[in-house]
Amino acid sequence: MKKTILILMFAIPLLAQQRDSDGRGLASTTFANLGTPANGTILYCSDCTAANPTGSGGAGVVVRRENGAWNGSSGGSGVTSIATTSPITGGTITTTGTIACATCVTSASALTSNLPVIGGGGQATSVGTRSGNTTAFVTTTGSLTNGHCADWDASGNLIDAGAACGGTGGGTVVPKTGNYTFLSGDSGNYYTFNGSSLTAQLVASPPTMPWIIAILNLNASNLTIDRNGNNINGAAANLTLAQNQSATCASDTVTGGNYVCALSGSGSGSGTVNTGTAGHLGYYATSTNAISDMGADFTFSTHTLTGGASSILDLSAASVTAGLKIPSAAGAAPTADGFLAVNTTNHTHAWGSNGTTLVGAVAATGTGTATTCTNQVITAVSGIAAPTCTTLTLASAMFANQGTTTQVLHGNGAGNPSFGAIVNGDITTGTIALTKLDSTTAADTVIANFTGGAASPSAVAMPTSGTNGCAGAANALTYNTTTHALGCNTISVTGGGTVVQKTANYTLLSGDTGTYFVFNGASLTATLPASPPTMPWIVVVQNNAITPLTIGRNGNNINAVAQNRTVPPGSVATCASDTVTGSNYTCAINAGFSEAYTLGTVTAGDLACFTASDTVGNCGANPTAILGVFSDASGAIAVGGTTATVALDATQNVTFNDIVCVSSTTNSVGHDNGSTPCTNAQWVGIVQHTASSVSSATVLLRLQ
């Protein structure tokens, strides 16, 4: 169409030349008289130049009024020839001629905007109609069959889907009270299930798309969506719907995913899925509707659930008959480390072990029946790991050395034991029960001989009950060397005077009475017996460490107070059981203080003074008689020469060797006086180590 218009434009000058050749001439004028007529005016200018735009002083040319200017043609001549190109024919034209176009499209009327152009046969055209309001057009490829569904290929072409469209028209609600397997023709229906533990099974061969159904579980039990051998959402796993939960499932025959199902709704409402890491599992951290990332204990990737270094799989509460099922196959024989299987041929467990297979024991029949050896030993194992149970018989070939009737089996300390005669070493030095000795006859004259010399015992323990025994568990039958008579005397065995070193925490025993314990270790604890021993029971505990030692009350009272006691460094505590007053234990710390005084207001780290008659408490303002520093709130006092934590009157930096004096601004606490000595009778001690921004300091007490 564009080419036809151009040809007509080129034809205009030719037609004009034809008209001028009939004898009519152009109007003639000069350059000075050209004026400013309308564009398109043509004149002959006798003195114009052949230039664009033209000027005066020329030999004369035909001039044209174009775009507000006069232009003169070169040499005063017009178009001399017109050439044509395909599909235009008839050129080159130098005189009168005919231009033709056998394949150009023509229209009897104007073409309507945005409507498709329709061929009318030959060169004629017409316009068609459209169903929508866009100018986009659909293309198709391949053959199209009447009655088949339309589909789209990957390039956007309309293609034949290959079969009729499925479905029943959709929108139908179909109630189900039993298990149901869907059909290809069920597309578009909404299925409700209401029955105990039902199964909704998908079509075994996924129908041609589009195929879509909706499923709703109305029952309190779970509904299973059975994949029927296919994948759902790319995984070979069934789906489960809780009560009031629904799913929309569609066939996916394009990507090969078989089925896609989207679950929505639940009986508990909406929830929150917190941000997680790829491969981690989600779980309910609390009894809410928020799902959280389980962390790295268990991760999932490509069909593999992997446990991390801290993972624990606890199946202790699972069914003992169906709680765990491992891979099973005929002839199963794993060889790699860590793999386990069941060989269903002979019903044995098989383990992989460094390229070989270990087989578990079975019955000799190979049926898998458990073999029980009660009071027996296994003396043989068959080729399928079936054991032979044998009862041990002493008088048999099982025991090569039988010994004699007058021998006992002696341990050798190393190597094999051996039979031999009874010797002194066969009898320990401990007490032998009366029933072991009560086997004498009238002919026996010696029951036990204690005439071993200077080391002979001076007493023999006797029964404590009946008319023939000595009363009391601590009594014994003794021999009086003066009267040469036997009698019952009380023996006091305390073990007193023993010094025991301890470098770790220790719980005192009932038998520790009379023992002197020396503790030497950082922040140790000496714990009293949970049940206060019968009086008398007393121990001495000395703290040789540079940190306080704790006397643990072990659920009892100490000095009638339910508090542990603290023994400062270098101090000594004496603790005794008190089963008479009910105080459980009484402990006195440091030799100069028996703690037979009344406690007033006590704050750990504050200075200790007598605040009233027989009353010790926090010191008042500017004290001159300081007993020490309270080690804890129970009233234990650290005295001069020991280390204690002293409360300061301000939070500040302290430096070792600083002098700590009595605070003049705050009662009962210390003041870091730097290197300046304290006023007489105001000394507390010397800072032991440097610290920053502290409200108390570790001080070696130097009380004045």
ABEGO torsion letter per residue (X at the ends): XAAAAAAAAAAAAAAAAAAAAAGBBBBBBBAAAAEBBBBGBBBBBAABBBBOBBBBGBAEBBBBBBGGBBBBBBGGBBBABBBBBOABBGOBBABBBBBBBAABBBBABBBBBGBBBBBAEEABBBBBBBABABABBBBBBEBBBBGBBBBBBAAGBBBBAGBBBBEAGEGBBBBBABBBBBBAAABGBBBBBBBBGBBBBBBABBBBOBBBBBBBBABABBBBBBAGGBBBGGBBBBBBBBBGBBBBBBBBAAAGAGBBBBBBEBAAEBBBBBBBBBGBBBBBABBBABBBBAEAABBBBGGBBBBBAABBBBAAABBAAAABBBBBBBGBBBABBGBBBBBAAAGBBBBBBGGBBBBBBBBAAGAGBBBBBBGBBBABBBAAGBBBBBBBBABBAABABAEBAABBBBBAGBEBBBBBBBBAAABBABBBBAAAABABBAABABABBAAAEAABBABBBBBABEAABBBEAABBBBBBAAAGBBBBBBBBBAGBGBBBBBABBBBBBAAABGBBBBBBBBGBBBBBBABBBBOBBBBBBBBABABBBBBBAGGBBBGGBBBBBBBBBGBBBBBBBBAAAGAGBBBBBEAABAGBBBBBBBBBGBBBBBABBGBBBBBBBGBABBAEBBABAAGBBBBBGBBBBBBBABBBBBBBGBBBBBBAABBGBBBBAEABBBBBGABAEBBABBBBGBABBBBBBBBX
